[in-house]
Amino acid sequence: FETFASFERLTADQPLLYVEPPAWAAAAHAIVVGEYVHYLWAEKKAENFWVHMHSWAPIDDPTAVRHDPRNPILEPSAAGFDSRDVEYPFPFHNPADGRCYMYYLGQQEEPRCKQTGLLVSDGDLGSWTRVCAEPVVVRGGAHEESGCSHPSVAVDGKAIHMVYTGERPAPPERRQILYNVPTICHATAPVSDPARVTKNPANAADGAPPQSTPTLQL
């Protein structure tokens, strides 16, 4: 507990990841492989769409960041659920096959909604392939009307546990301060098939179908 409750800023004077305004650098996650920490993050372009970026640093100096010359490493697809934005990359190592996978937020234009896709890498963390063209977490139920994404993952034995955010439109009286109402949800997938995601049936707290309802409302 003390380790995870006591952090110090290593970049007090300047950000770790930076892009020139009006672009944004956001949604960064890290994975350590060998002697390097790899940062997978998202850039919101000045043209108002998101792409995936890759940077790395030695583990003995995680602030000595170098950026992948191939950036952006993933852009929106030509069509489909992630044809507007690719954002919020969450990488993890899969002990079942030794490969790295990454769940990510994909968003389309019409209807505007966020869903979760899956990428795989064979070792080069600047090179990822879409596992499938369709989302692996598909929106469903009233609490996910606007989306089901922002995934975070922990691997426990033969199971991948995902915590993600369901979103529904805010009521009219709250839209000036909150455009969506978030719901924290849980899902699992076997390490043998990270694309086979099953939503927790205990999420069905609001009368929606069991595969698509919330565990905790904020």
N, C-alpha and C positions, 0 to 999 in steps of 0.2 A: 504494500500500500504506500509506504513512504517513497518508493521509487516513482510511482505514478502520480503522487500528490505533490511532488516538489520539482518544478522545472525552472530553468533560468533562460533568459533570452540570449541567444547567440548572435542575433542580428539586431541589436538595439538601435544601430545608427542607419541601417538600410535594410530593405526587404531581401529575403532570400531569393525570391523569384520576382522579376519586374518586367513590365512592358510599358511602353510609352502611352500616356493617356491620348485619346479617350478609350483605348483598349484596357481590358482588365486581365490580371493574372489571379486565378482563383482555383478552388476545388483541388488542392494538391494532396496527394497521398504518396507514401514512400514504401519501397520494398528493398531489403538488403540482400544482395546476391554476391557472394564472394567478398571481395575487398571494396565493393562500391555500394553506396546507397543510391538508388534510382528514384527520381522524382517523376511521377506521372501527374500532370496538372492540366488545367484547361485555360485557354485564352479566349476571351470575348473580343472579337475583332471590332474595329471601329465601324465596320459595316453591319454590326449587331447580330453576329452569329458566333457560335462557339466551336472550337477545334481542340484536339488533344495535342499536348506537348510532352517532350521527354528531355530530362536533364539528369546529370549524375554528379557525384562527388565522392572522394575517397572516404572510407568510414572513419579514418582518424582525423578528418577535417570536413565535416558535412556541409560547411558553408562555402567551401571552394568549388562552387558550382560551375559546371561546363554544360553548355546547351547543345543538343543534338543538331548537327547541320541539316538534318532531314526534316526538321520541324516545319510545319505541323505534321505529326506522324499519323494522324487520322482526321479526316474531314467528313462532313456530312455526305451521305450516299446520294446517288442521283434520284432515288425514289424510295418511298417506304417510311417506316416509323422514325428513322433518324436522318431524314432528308433536310432538316433545318439546322439542328444542333447536335453535336456530340460533346458531352460534358461529364464532369464528376467521375473520372476514371478511378476504380478501386482494384488494384492488382493484388494477386495472392498466388502463393506457390501451392500446387496440387500434389500431395505426396503419392497419389495413386499412379500418376504417369510421369512425374518429375517435370512437368511443364508449368509455365506461368499462365494464368488466366486473368481476365479483367472484366468485371461487370461495369457497365457505364450507363449514363443517362443519355437517351436518344429522344429527340423531339421532332415532330413533324409540324407543318404549317397548318393544314386543314384536315380534320379538326385539330386545333392546337392542344397537344397533350404530351406528357412525358411518360416514357416507358423504359424498361431496362433491357439492354442488349448484352452480348457476351463476345469477348475477343480472346484469342489464344496466341501465345508466342512460343517459339521453339528455342528460345535462349537469348535472342537479340531483343532487348526490351525497348528498342526503338522501332521494332517491326512487329505489327500485330495483324491478325487476320480475323475477320468476322466469322464466328462459328456458324451462324445462320443469318439469313436475311430478315427474319422475324424477331420480335422481342421475346425474351425468355421469361420476363415478368410482364404480363399483359394486364392493362387496367380492367377493373371489374367491380361493380358495386358503386353505390352512391358516393362513398368516401374516396373513391379513386376516379371520379369523373374527369378530373383534370390531369391525373397522372399517378404513376406508381414507380418511383425511382429514388435517386440519391442512395444507392446501395452501399452498405458496409458489411464486411464479411469476416467470419472467424471459422476456421476448420477445426473440427473436434472429431477425432477418429475417422469414421467413414462418412461423416456428414459435413456438409457446408451449411453454416447458419448465416442467413442474411437478415439484416435489419434494414428496412427501406421505408420511405415516406409515401403514404397515400395522400393525394390532394383533391379537395373538392372546392368549387367556387365559394368565396365568402358571401354571406348574406348581404343584401344591398346596404344595410345600415353600417356595415363594417368595411366596405370595399375601399374607403379612402385610406385606411390604415393597414389593411390585410387583403391582398388580392386572392389568396387561397387559404383554406383551412387545412392544416397538416394533421395527419394521423400516423403514428408510429406502428409499423406492421412487421411481422416475422414470417420468414419462409425458409425452406431447406431444399437442398439438392444433394444427391449422392456424389461422392468424389469421383465415382466411375463415370458420371455423366452430369457435368455442371450445368448443362442446358436444361436439364429436367427439373425445373423448379416447382415446388409444391408450396402453396400458401398455407399457413397454419390455420386449421379449422377453428381453433380457439379465437381467431380474429373476428368471428361472427358475433359481435356484440351489439350490432345495431339492426339486426334483422335482415341484413344483406346476405347473398349466397355465401356459404361457408368458405369458398375459395378466395374471397375478396373482401374481407371485412376487418375492422381495426382491432388491435389489441389495446391501444391506449390513445385517447384523444387529448389533444392539447388545446 
